[in-house]
């Protein structure tokens, strides 16, 4: 199946309806460091009616800035990012990116699909992380300004050839970023393939609700709608166990400060260097859009709620940040100064038959949605 046919199939599958009526939002396109890999790179700016501003680049489908108001009406940029592509190459290329073809880790970089073993790049110790050495975070996507009934949008598309980073199948991927007037950032993922492959896409933004350059996030209050998580080994690969969170430092069913138990002596906290674990979201039906997590920063009053159709959530607390990454404004991103809420399938699912399948076959559609909803609270709950 060629690229054109894959594109036609995905366009037919995706329901991106045009808007009607007057919508005074704004989308602006401008150059972002000219080219990368001989392809043109752009920066897209979206602004809603409330003054919320988001910038996205087609380099890695990265969210670069996100300005959200606090309880006093002051706007701050709450996501990690850089001013130019070279900074991502010299620093952390995952800041704000869409990661794939397989987000998170695959043990040994190996998996078997329909009796054939595949080897993908090993780039995280002995394991594969976020798709390999040059995953979707390192690709130049095709960008397009569009509109939906929900708000102004940027559509980013990518054609990943059969054998890209060792993965089988020609894969056509679309990510749609929409900013609504309800201060929601909606991320829609769609993909089709011409032969069996595995796929697990996720958004890898680092958040700090008090401002991207404001220091540790340990006083953020966290809730995660999960009764179980997947314990890991020393390489952060799931052991296969689905462990109840009750009675552990991983129980966020009720609000807890991120830093409240992060120094706990539990083995899993030690293995992750803090929180770097996959939580199994509570769902009545697979694929339904449900509440996944919330984060509250009492200082700014900013409140983030996450809803997703994905079955799981990777909660990461910036344990590998060491201040060497110098972000926007020349400020270093220091230890545990950002958190990630990566909606996803389970890590290493292709090697765990009991985990939800990440196999995508010809004629099927990979289709998921994650909603990041922002609001403010005037005081402690």
Buried (B, 14 or more C-beta within 10 A) or exposed (E): BEEEEBBEBBBEBBEBEEBEEEBEBEBEBEEBBEEBEEEBBBBBBBBBBBEBBBBBBBBBBBBBBBBBBBBEEEBBBBBBBBBBBEBBEEBBBBBBBBBBBBBBBBBBBBBEBEEEEBEBBBBBEEBBBBBBEBBBBBBBBBBBBBBBBBBBBBBBBBBBEBEBBBBBBBBBBBBBBBBBBBBBBBBBBBBBBBBBBBBBBBBBBBBBBBBBBBBBBBBBBBBBBBBBBBBBEEBBBBEBEBBEBEEBBBBBBEEBBBBBBBEBEEEBBEBBBBBBBBBBBBBEEEEEBBBBBBBBBBEBBBBBBBBBBBBBBBBBBBBEBEEEBBBBEEBBBBBBBBBBBBBBBBBBBBBBEEBBEBBBBBEEBBBBBBBBBBBBBEEEE
